[in-house]
Amino acid sequence: MNALAQALSQPATLLVAALAFALGFLVRGIGLNSFSPPLMTEAQIEEALSKVTKAKWAEIDRATDDRKKILAIKLLREQTGLGLKASKKAVEARMQSRHRMRG
């Protein structure tokens, strides 16, 4: 155990560990992981939203009417494959347009 602690305290070992960490970080990508959906253009987002059925929009609208915005975003994400930010933006825009139409 003492030999391991001594080896880890050597400057060369620390430098190699830092380089390995940096290389891994660069290879993996900054802020991206395999769980993130691919980044989409505005046109791709609009296309995905155009494919949402009236029945699904009604379900999303019921969720927002019940003050369950997170559920509405989840339903939209499941239907379209959009990321969290795009889905949240779309649900909020729909909520705002529905509010304007009512009042």
Phi and psi in radians as a Rosetta constraint file:
Dihedral C 1 N 2 CA 2 C 2 CIRCULARHARMONIC -1.115 0.35
Dihedral N 2 CA 2 C 2 N 3 CIRCULARHARMONIC -0.665 0.35
Dihedral C 2 N 3 CA 3 C 3 CIRCULARHARMONIC -1.144 0.35
Dihedral N 3 CA 3 C 3 N 4 CIRCULARHARMONIC -0.646 0.35
Dihedral C 3 N 4 CA 4 C 4 CIRCULARHARMONIC -1.158 0.35
Dihedral N 4 CA 4 C 4 N 5 CIRCULARHARMONIC -0.788 0.35
Dihedral C 4 N 5 CA 5 C 5 CIRCULARHARMONIC -1.081 0.35
Dihedral N 5 CA 5 C 5 N 6 CIRCULARHARMONIC -0.697 0.35
Dihedral C 5 N 6 CA 6 C 6 CIRCULARHARMONIC -1.162 0.35
Dihedral N 6 CA 6 C 6 N 7 CIRCULARHARMONIC -0.708 0.35
Dihedral C 6 N 7 CA 7 C 7 CIRCULARHARMONIC -1.159 0.35
Dihedral N 7 CA 7 C 7 N 8 CIRCULARHARMONIC -0.685 0.35
Dihedral C 7 N 8 CA 8 C 8 CIRCULARHARMONIC -1.227 0.35
Dihedral N 8 CA 8 C 8 N 9 CIRCULARHARMONIC -0.384 0.35
Dihedral C 8 N 9 CA 9 C 9 CIRCULARHARMONIC -1.511 0.35
Dihedral N 9 CA 9 C 9 N 10 CIRCULARHARMONIC -0.068 0.35
Dihedral C 9 N 10 CA 10 C 10 CIRCULARHARMONIC -1.286 0.35
Dihedral N 10 CA 10 C 10 N 11 CIRCULARHARMONIC 2.406 0.35
Dihedral C 10 N 11 CA 11 C 11 CIRCULARHARMONIC -1.010 0.35
Dihedral N 11 CA 11 C 11 N 12 CIRCULARHARMONIC -0.648 0.35
Dihedral C 11 N 12 CA 12 C 12 CIRCULARHARMONIC -1.135 0.35
Dihedral N 12 CA 12 C 12 N 13 CIRCULARHARMONIC -0.704 0.35
Dihedral C 12 N 13 CA 13 C 13 CIRCULARHARMONIC -1.135 0.35
Dihedral N 13 CA 13 C 13 N 14 CIRCULARHARMONIC -0.743 0.35
Dihedral C 13 N 14 CA 14 C 14 CIRCULARHARMONIC -1.125 0.35
Dihedral N 14 CA 14 C 14 N 15 CIRCULARHARMONIC -0.690 0.35
Dihedral C 14 N 15 CA 15 C 15 CIRCULARHARMONIC -1.123 0.35
Dihedral N 15 CA 15 C 15 N 16 CIRCULARHARMONIC -0.756 0.35
Dihedral C 15 N 16 CA 16 C 16 CIRCULARHARMONIC -1.118 0.35
Dihedral N 16 CA 16 C 16 N 17 CIRCULARHARMONIC -0.722 0.35
Dihedral C 16 N 17 CA 17 C 17 CIRCULARHARMONIC -1.119 0.35
Dihedral N 17 CA 17 C 17 N 18 CIRCULARHARMONIC -0.731 0.35
Dihedral C 17 N 18 CA 18 C 18 CIRCULARHARMONIC -1.137 0.35
Dihedral N 18 CA 18 C 18 N 19 CIRCULARHARMONIC -0.720 0.35
Dihedral C 18 N 19 CA 19 C 19 CIRCULARHARMONIC -1.138 0.35
Dihedral N 19 CA 19 C 19 N 20 CIRCULARHARMONIC -0.715 0.35
Dihedral C 19 N 20 CA 20 C 20 CIRCULARHARMONIC -1.107 0.35
Dihedral N 20 CA 20 C 20 N 21 CIRCULARHARMONIC -0.721 0.35
Dihedral C 20 N 21 CA 21 C 21 CIRCULARHARMONIC -1.098 0.35
Dihedral N 21 CA 21 C 21 N 22 CIRCULARHARMONIC -0.827 0.35
Dihedral C 21 N 22 CA 22 C 22 CIRCULARHARMONIC -1.097 0.35
Dihedral N 22 CA 22 C 22 N 23 CIRCULARHARMONIC -0.744 0.35
Dihedral C 22 N 23 CA 23 C 23 CIRCULARHARMONIC -1.120 0.35
Dihedral N 23 CA 23 C 23 N 24 CIRCULARHARMONIC -0.751 0.35
Dihedral C 23 N 24 CA 24 C 24 CIRCULARHARMONIC -1.076 0.35
Dihedral N 24 CA 24 C 24 N 25 CIRCULARHARMONIC -0.702 0.35
Dihedral C 24 N 25 CA 25 C 25 CIRCULARHARMONIC -1.112 0.35
Dihedral N 25 CA 25 C 25 N 26 CIRCULARHARMONIC -0.753 0.35
Dihedral C 25 N 26 CA 26 C 26 CIRCULARHARMONIC -1.196 0.35
Dihedral N 26 CA 26 C 26 N 27 CIRCULARHARMONIC -0.694 0.35
Dihedral C 26 N 27 CA 27 C 27 CIRCULARHARMONIC -1.180 0.35
Dihedral N 27 CA 27 C 27 N 28 CIRCULARHARMONIC -0.709 0.35
Dihedral C 27 N 28 CA 28 C 28 CIRCULARHARMONIC -1.190 0.35
Dihedral N 28 CA 28 C 28 N 29 CIRCULARHARMONIC -0.629 0.35
Dihedral C 28 N 29 CA 29 C 29 CIRCULARHARMONIC 1.815 0.35
Dihedral N 29 CA 29 C 29 N 30 CIRCULARHARMONIC 2.563 0.35
Dihedral C 29 N 30 CA 30 C 30 CIRCULARHARMONIC -1.439 0.35
Dihedral N 30 CA 30 C 30 N 31 CIRCULARHARMONIC 2.000 0.35
Dihedral C 30 N 31 CA 31 C 31 CIRCULARHARMONIC 1.310 0.35
Dihedral N 31 CA 31 C 31 N 32 CIRCULARHARMONIC 0.064 0.35
Dihedral C 31 N 32 CA 32 C 32 CIRCULARHARMONIC -1.906 0.35
Dihedral N 32 CA 32 C 32 N 33 CIRCULARHARMONIC 2.549 0.35
Dihedral C 32 N 33 CA 33 C 33 CIRCULARHARMONIC -2.526 0.35
Dihedral N 33 CA 33 C 33 N 34 CIRCULARHARMONIC 3.056 0.35
Dihedral C 33 N 34 CA 34 C 34 CIRCULARHARMONIC -1.217 0.35
Dihedral N 34 CA 34 C 34 N 35 CIRCULARHARMONIC -0.237 0.35
Dihedral C 34 N 35 CA 35 C 35 CIRCULARHARMONIC -1.526 0.35
Dihedral N 35 CA 35 C 35 N 36 CIRCULARHARMONIC -0.251 0.35
Dihedral C 35 N 36 CA 36 C 36 CIRCULARHARMONIC -1.368 0.35
Dihedral N 36 CA 36 C 36 N 37 CIRCULARHARMONIC 2.336 0.35
Dihedral C 36 N 37 CA 37 C 37 CIRCULARHARMONIC -1.212 0.35
Dihedral N 37 CA 37 C 37 N 38 CIRCULARHARMONIC 2.746 0.35
Dihedral C 37 N 38 CA 38 C 38 CIRCULARHARMONIC -1.109 0.35
Dihedral N 38 CA 38 C 38 N 39 CIRCULARHARMONIC 2.607 0.35
Dihedral C 38 N 39 CA 39 C 39 CIRCULARHARMONIC -1.186 0.35
Dihedral N 39 CA 39 C 39 N 40 CIRCULARHARMONIC 2.404 0.35
Dihedral C 39 N 40 CA 40 C 40 CIRCULARHARMONIC -2.088 0.35
Dihedral N 40 CA 40 C 40 N 41 CIRCULARHARMONIC 2.621 0.35
Dihedral C 40 N 41 CA 41 C 41 CIRCULARHARMONIC -1.393 0.35
Dihedral N 41 CA 41 C 41 N 42 CIRCULARHARMONIC 2.910 0.35
Dihedral C 41 N 42 CA 42 C 42 CIRCULARHARMONIC -1.030 0.35
Dihedral N 42 CA 42 C 42 N 43 CIRCULARHARMONIC -0.671 0.35
Dihedral C 42 N 43 CA 43 C 43 CIRCULARHARMONIC -1.121 0.35
Dihedral N 43 CA 43 C 43 N 44 CIRCULARHARMONIC -0.716 0.35
Dihedral C 43 N 44 CA 44 C 44 CIRCULARHARMONIC -1.161 0.35
Dihedral N 44 CA 44 C 44 N 45 CIRCULARHARMONIC -0.660 0.35
Dihedral C 44 N 45 CA 45 C 45 CIRCULARHARMONIC -1.118 0.35
Dihedral N 45 CA 45 C 45 N 46 CIRCULARHARMONIC -0.807 0.35
Dihedral C 45 N 46 CA 46 C 46 CIRCULARHARMONIC -1.060 0.35
Dihedral N 46 CA 46 C 46 N 47 CIRCULARHARMONIC -0.710 0.35
Dihedral C 46 N 47 CA 47 C 47 CIRCULARHARMONIC -1.107 0.35
Dihedral N 47 CA 47 C 47 N 48 CIRCULARHARMONIC -0.755 0.35
Dihedral C 47 N 48 CA 48 C 48 CIRCULARHARMONIC -1.108 0.35
Dihedral N 48 CA 48 C 48 N 49 CIRCULARHARMONIC -0.719 0.35
Dihedral C 48 N 49 CA 49 C 49 CIRCULARHARMONIC -1.187 0.35
Dihedral N 49 CA 49 C 49 N 50 CIRCULARHARMONIC -0.545 0.35
Dihedral C 49 N 50 CA 50 C 50 CIRCULARHARMONIC -1.207 0.35
Dihedral N 50 CA 50 C 50 N 51 CIRCULARHARMONIC -0.344 0.35
Dihedral C 50 N 51 CA 51 C 51 CIRCULARHARMONIC -1.540 0.35
Dihedral N 51 CA 51 C 51 N 52 CIRCULARHARMONIC -0.062 0.35
Dihedral C 51 N 52 CA 52 C 52 CIRCULARHARMONIC -1.272 0.35
Dihedral N 52 CA 52 C 52 N 53 CIRCULARHARMONIC 2.250 0.35
Dihedral C 52 N 53 CA 53 C 53 CIRCULARHARMONIC -1.284 0.35
Dihedral N 53 CA 53 C 53 N 54 CIRCULARHARMONIC 2.800 0.35
Dihedral C 53 N 54 CA 54 C 54 CIRCULARHARMONIC -1.070 0.35
Dihedral N 54 CA 54 C 54 N 55 CIRCULARHARMONIC -0.653 0.35
Dihedral C 54 N 55 CA 55 C 55 CIRCULARHARMONIC -1.114 0.35
Dihedral N 55 CA 55 C 55 N 56 CIRCULARHARMONIC -0.703 0.35
Dihedral C 55 N 56 CA 56 C 56 CIRCULARHARMONIC -1.213 0.35
Dihedral N 56 CA 56 C 56 N 57 CIRCULARHARMONIC -0.694 0.35
Dihedral C 56 N 57 CA 57 C 57 CIRCULARHARMONIC -1.088 0.35
Dihedral N 57 CA 57 C 57 N 58 CIRCULARHARMONIC -0.657 0.35
Dihedral C 57 N 58 CA 58 C 58 CIRCULARHARMONIC -1.103 0.35
Dihedral N 58 CA 58 C 58 N 59 CIRCULARHARMONIC -0.709 0.35
Dihedral C 58 N 59 CA 59 C 59 CIRCULARHARMONIC -1.127 0.35
Dihedral N 59 CA 59 C 59 N 60 CIRCULARHARMONIC -0.724 0.35
Dihedral C 59 N 60 CA 60 C 60 CIRCULARHARMONIC -1.137 0.35
Dihedral N 60 CA 60 C 60 N 61 CIRCULARHARMONIC -0.734 0.35
Dihedral C 60 N 61 CA 61 C 61 CIRCULARHARMONIC -1.101 0.35
Dihedral N 61 CA 61 C 61 N 62 CIRCULARHARMONIC -0.705 0.35
Dihedral C 61 N 62 CA 62 C 62 CIRCULARHARMONIC -1.071 0.35
Dihedral N 62 CA 62 C 62 N 63 CIRCULARHARMONIC -0.702 0.35
Dihedral C 62 N 63 CA 63 C 63 CIRCULARHARMONIC -1.109 0.35
Dihedral N 63 CA 63 C 63 N 64 CIRCULARHARMONIC -0.750 0.35
Dihedral C 63 N 64 CA 64 C 64 CIRCULARHARMONIC -1.225 0.35
Dihedral N 64 CA 64 C 64 N 65 CIRCULARHARMONIC -0.622 0.35
Dihedral C 64 N 65 CA 65 C 65 CIRCULARHARMONIC -1.104 0.35
Dihedral N 65 CA 65 C 65 N 66 CIRCULARHARMONIC -0.571 0.35
Dihedral C 65 N 66 CA 66 C 66 CIRCULARHARMONIC -1.485 0.35
Dihedral N 66 CA 66 C 66 N 67 CIRCULARHARMONIC 0.183 0.35
Dihedral C 66 N 67 CA 67 C 67 CIRCULARHARMONIC 1.059 0.35
Dihedral N 67 CA 67 C 67 N 68 CIRCULARHARMONIC 0.701 0.35
Dihedral C 67 N 68 CA 68 C 68 CIRCULARHARMONIC -2.076 0.35
Dihedral N 68 CA 68 C 68 N 69 CIRCULARHARMONIC 1.137 0.35
Dihedral C 68 N 69 CA 69 C 69 CIRCULARHARMONIC -1.108 0.35
Dihedral N 69 CA 69 C 69 N 70 CIRCULARHARMONIC -0.634 0.35
Dihedral C 69 N 70 CA 70 C 70 CIRCULARHARMONIC -1.103 0.35
Dihedral N 70 CA 70 C 70 N 71 CIRCULARHARMONIC -0.718 0.35
Dihedral C 70 N 71 CA 71 C 71 CIRCULARHARMONIC -1.114 0.35
Dihedral N 71 CA 71 C 71 N 72 CIRCULARHARMONIC -0.715 0.35
Dihedral C 71 N 72 CA 72 C 72 CIRCULARHARMONIC -1.064 0.35
Dihedral N 72 CA 72 C 72 N 73 CIRCULARHARMONIC -0.746 0.35
Dihedral C 72 N 73 CA 73 C 73 CIRCULARHARMONIC -1.130 0.35
Dihedral N 73 CA 73 C 73 N 74 CIRCULARHARMONIC -0.718 0.35
Dihedral C 73 N 74 CA 74 C 74 CIRCULARHARMONIC -1.095 0.35
Dihedral N 74 CA 74 C 74 N 75 CIRCULARHARMONIC -0.758 0.35
Dihedral C 74 N 75 CA 75 C 75 CIRCULARHARMONIC -1.083 0.35
Dihedral N 75 CA 75 C 75 N 76 CIRCULARHARMONIC -0.737 0.35
Dihedral C 75 N 76 CA 76 C 76 CIRCULARHARMONIC -1.162 0.35
Dihedral N 76 CA 76 C 76 N 77 CIRCULARHARMONIC -0.711 0.35
Dihedral C 76 N 77 CA 77 C 77 CIRCULARHARMONIC -1.093 0.35
Dihedral N 77 CA 77 C 77 N 78 CIRCULARHARMONIC -0.727 0.35
Dihedral C 77 N 78 CA 78 C 78 CIRCULARHARMONIC -1.110 0.35
Dihedral N 78 CA 78 C 78 N 79 CIRCULARHARMONIC -0.666 0.35
Dihedral C 78 N 79 CA 79 C 79 CIRCULARHARMONIC -1.287 0.35
Dihedral N 79 CA 79 C 79 N 80 CIRCULARHARMONIC -0.659 0.35
Dihedral C 79 N 80 CA 80 C 80 CIRCULARHARMONIC -1.873 0.35
Dihedral N 80 CA 80 C 80 N 81 CIRCULARHARMONIC -0.428 0.35
Dihedral C 80 N 81 CA 81 C 81 CIRCULARHARMONIC 1.396 0.35
Dihedral N 81 CA 81 C 81 N 82 CIRCULARHARMONIC 0.187 0.35
Dihedral C 81 N 82 CA 82 C 82 CIRCULARHARMONIC -1.224 0.35
Dihedral N 82 CA 82 C 82 N 83 CIRCULARHARMONIC 2.799 0.35
Dihedral C 82 N 83 CA 83 C 83 CIRCULARHARMONIC -1.333 0.35
Dihedral N 83 CA 83 C 83 N 84 CIRCULARHARMONIC 3.041 0.35
Dihedral C 83 N 84 CA 84 C 84 CIRCULARHARMONIC -1.090 0.35
Dihedral N 84 CA 84 C 84 N 85 CIRCULARHARMONIC -0.817 0.35
Dihedral C 84 N 85 CA 85 C 85 CIRCULARHARMONIC -1.101 0.35
Dihedral N 85 CA 85 C 85 N 86 CIRCULARHARMONIC -0.820 0.35
Dihedral C 85 N 86 CA 86 C 86 CIRCULARHARMONIC -1.140 0.35
Dihedral N 86 CA 86 C 86 N 87 CIRCULARHARMONIC -0.690 0.35
Dihedral C 86 N 87 CA 87 C 87 CIRCULARHARMONIC -1.166 0.35
Dihedral N 87 CA 87 C 87 N 88 CIRCULARHARMONIC -0.748 0.35
Dihedral C 87 N 88 CA 88 C 88 CIRCULARHARMONIC -1.080 0.35
Dihedral N 88 CA 88 C 88 N 89 CIRCULARHARMONIC -0.772 0.35
Dihedral C 88 N 89 CA 89 C 89 CIRCULARHARMONIC -1.082 0.35
Dihedral N 89 CA 89 C 89 N 90 CIRCULARHARMONIC -0.739 0.35
Dihedral C 89 N 90 CA 90 C 90 CIRCULARHARMONIC -1.171 0.35
Dihedral N 90 CA 90 C 90 N 91 CIRCULARHARMONIC -0.742 0.35
Dihedral C 90 N 91 CA 91 C 91 CIRCULARHARMONIC -1.144 0.35
Dihedral N 91 CA 91 C 91 N 92 CIRCULARHARMONIC -0.754 0.35
Dihedral C 91 N 92 CA 92 C 92 CIRCULARHARMONIC -1.128 0.35
Dihedral N 92 CA 92 C 92 N 93 CIRCULARHARMONIC -0.675 0.35
Dihedral C 92 N 93 CA 93 C 93 CIRCULARHARMONIC -1.132 0.35
Dihedral N 93 CA 93 C 93 N 94 CIRCULARHARMONIC -0.710 0.35
Dihedral C 93 N 94 CA 94 C 94 CIRCULARHARMONIC -1.152 0.35
Dihedral N 94 CA 94 C 94 N 95 CIRCULARHARMONIC -0.728 0.35
Dihedral C 94 N 95 CA 95 C 95 CIRCULARHARMONIC -1.057 0.35
Dihedral N 95 CA 95 C 95 N 96 CIRCULARHARMONIC -0.749 0.35
Dihedral C 95 N 96 CA 96 C 96 CIRCULARHARMONIC -1.170 0.35
Dihedral N 96 CA 96 C 96 N 97 CIRCULARHARMONIC -0.742 0.35
Dihedral C 96 N 97 CA 97 C 97 CIRCULARHARMONIC -1.188 0.35
Dihedral N 97 CA 97 C 97 N 98 CIRCULARHARMONIC -0.642 0.35
Dihedral C 97 N 98 CA 98 C 98 CIRCULARHARMONIC -1.175 0.35
Dihedral N 98 CA 98 C 98 N 99 CIRCULARHARMONIC -0.650 0.35
Dihedral C 98 N 99 CA 99 C 99 CIRCULARHARMONIC -1.136 0.35
Dihedral N 99 CA 99 C 99 N 100 CIRCULARHARMONIC -0.730 0.35
Dihedral C 99 N 100 CA 100 C 100 CIRCULARHARMONIC -1.115 0.35
Dihedral N 100 CA 100 C 100 N 101 CIRCULARHARMONIC -0.660 0.35
Dihedral C 100 N 101 CA 101 C 101 CIRCULARHARMONIC -1.187 0.35
Dihedral N 101 CA 101 C 101 N 102 CIRCULARHARMONIC -0.571 0.35
Dihedral C 101 N 102 CA 102 C 102 CIRCULARHARMONIC -1.344 0.35
Dihedral N 102 CA 102 C 102 N 103 CIRCULARHARMONIC -0.698 0.35
